[in-house]
């Protein structure tokens, strides 16, 4: 009797494949082998690879949008503190799989219209939420948006640099950048 992986198992394996090798690595045969099941299990949960890829995009998009909304709620927390917290989350290096998925999604978006639309929606919400934090610090809407744009350019650009994470010079540069990004936020980002 064949063991069937559930839908979440297939999605988890698909995200892992995406993180390790991009969208082209998300293949039913490869995932089935990793899950120790036959391809028949896949077709119990998905019509075809296209549906899996659409579900992967939708799951990522929904998760990222829900997360940024939660992470940027002020609920009594000062805006500068929220911004420093966001920097810490992205730059502390404790979520390499998350960064790998993010970069793979962006690479996929360069070649696929559906992926590009999902990434654009996530970026739009991230910029909207972070702009609101900068507005709460007293910046004009135009300056707040520009600061949010710079904020995310730094976060994702920093993830592309190949560097010695233990370097004191890099640690210092990251702290300085964090202080420059958050007005009045000269206090270092806690995890940096």
ABEGO torsion letter per residue (X at the ends): XBBBBBAAAAAAAAAAAAAAAEAAABBAAAAAAAAGBBAAAAAAABABAAAAAAAAAAAAAAAAAAAAAAAABAGGBBAAAAAAAAAAAAAAGABAAAAAAAAAAAAAAAABAAAAAAAAAAAAAAAAAAAAAAAAAGBBAAAAAAAAAAAAAAAAAAAABBBBAABAAAAAAAAAAAAAABBGAABBBAAX
